[in-house]
């Protein structure tokens, strides 16, 4: 069963589990872990989500689409959402894919994608900062353009037959009157 959320962020992966792993290692007289795999994030983004940070001023940008978070913590229910926010270092390159890339002359050298797929493993790593940890987001596959409708069409056993409206050889084709109202 998957729990539906309004958004997924890194905090959904509960970085405090790292401190529990450190405590468990100390209790077992084992070396302190330097990193901990918290879960996996997979998704298909199909647009940009604009929002405002908690300060009420700072703009935030995320993805709209279909996203799933799978967790390594035993008993933790997987989660899904139609909105995803990640740090700029990871989100920025994906957001850029939704815009045409042009050269210095304005010529489009890469068209914007309509949809993209991605997958990451989410780690928390030991760090010498006030929080005591940092994130490591490791791609399992490169974010790339996708066509979800093509995937559905590929699963259909028979292609849609095409209707031929060609007139038989030598037959006169009747004129069709344009009845649309012209702009004045």
C-alpha angles and dihedrals in degrees: 000000000000125000115224116226133186090237143353122226133162091267088068085072091064104228090196087080085078090066090049089053090050091050092047091051091050092049090051091045089240127141114278112259116245094201140010129205106229100178151293131284120203130171157141116236120201104172148000122276116210118203142153123245122243090268087070093234113059114088118231128197127202140152132273116211138076118321134174131196117200117191133211093209108107112248094014113136116233116244136211136190145172091231131059131186122186133166114286093253090066102026097046098066091048093048089050089059089067091064129069112255112222135187125235090280094054094253112146109243096171124023120224116262121240093207137006136194127213142163130198137179110223118218132176114212133195112261139176096237133105092271092050093226144060133200128254115193111189120192116231090190132006115265104255141170114274138186110211091184091056089055090054093045090051090059093056110099098216127039117235109267115238120234114230114215096173114136117241114263112282094012119130114242111224117234115249116222115227105231097174114119113251119227111253 
